[in-house]
Amino acid sequence: MVFAPDTEVALRTVVNLINSAANGSEALATPEDLDRFLAAEGFSGSRTRDGQELASVRQLRQQLAELWTADEDAAVQTVNRLLREARALPQLVKHDQWDWHLHATTPEAPLVHRMSTEAAMALADVIRGKEMDRMRSCEAEDCNAAVLDLSRNRSKRYCDTGNCANRAHVAAYRARQAAAG
């Protein structure tokens, strides 16, 4: 399945947000950390840059992490709740380097509403397309990061947070070498 470009960007932002707390780490400890995260993700719009905003984004992160591994019915409930809470009203917009795409909140809406709505709209596409199996957890034994598999053959098994794939491949190689020798 091929998703619209803005859907793929939003899904990658969801993964990056979830993984900002993967494996016991905390990459969003301060409002400045959130500033860096949002800049890296290309997020625009109004900001309060305070502790309450940070706390609301971290709470959203937890909700999205739970949704990531939920069954379809639970995911639908969460997506619908996020859209309701943000009072989402989809509309076509064009800004910065982006051609026409959907926004469902105004640039002045609170950051957490803009983030949750973008995530919910993208996840709605995933659910409607019956593609929830593309939302996974890293298969490395010591990793709990989220994985978004947009590969054609659905073969992505490891996260992008570290070198999980490399470690798994090296371990498999060493096991083959030990068995052969």
Steps between C-alpha positions, in 0.01 A plus 500: 500500500624844414400777739479869414828682572352698791370175652847343483657809658242498780552127560876547520446783749281267709776237498763759591281635779435152642867412471603815686428291810608158372717266702484708816634817340336843520579723205230756594614598847481877451308750287827554310508127417147537365614802294774287340261211438242724333765671287634163384145390414421827320209583730371857472236710672453669835683389812495582869844343565414419860491197725127448450545475124782251549290295742209489255726379217649233727147388592412484129816293446376246755158480334659449157733233636201310637315542172804376302458146630121507552247298306294673234197574720711660774698696241178634346375611842824686569512662154140618531559634851809693389309654210203590724719657769677716244169596335653395169361660186691370195597755237747523213800728558824586324796643693877508512637234263180290513248480217131447580446275799255457786508687826223455749591776743611859468864607541388682817358185665694366799803293398363178648177539299695554178728204572220267607287594201782442251570165662132404510442596136798292389400207718146521361650442154690199632189354662276566198759337275513191725874559539539489880743210461750762380508636856733278700749483782869445443588129492831549681483325837618803694294765319142617531504776236222546248555396138311630198533261208438686176702250298336343199554145622419574866842382614612771744566336836721742691470860617697803389593614852836330517674214335260218583503356147880504488530332840249230400680433171839479671360261763346280229828501306697402809251223579536363145880517528494321835271227364720452193821489696 
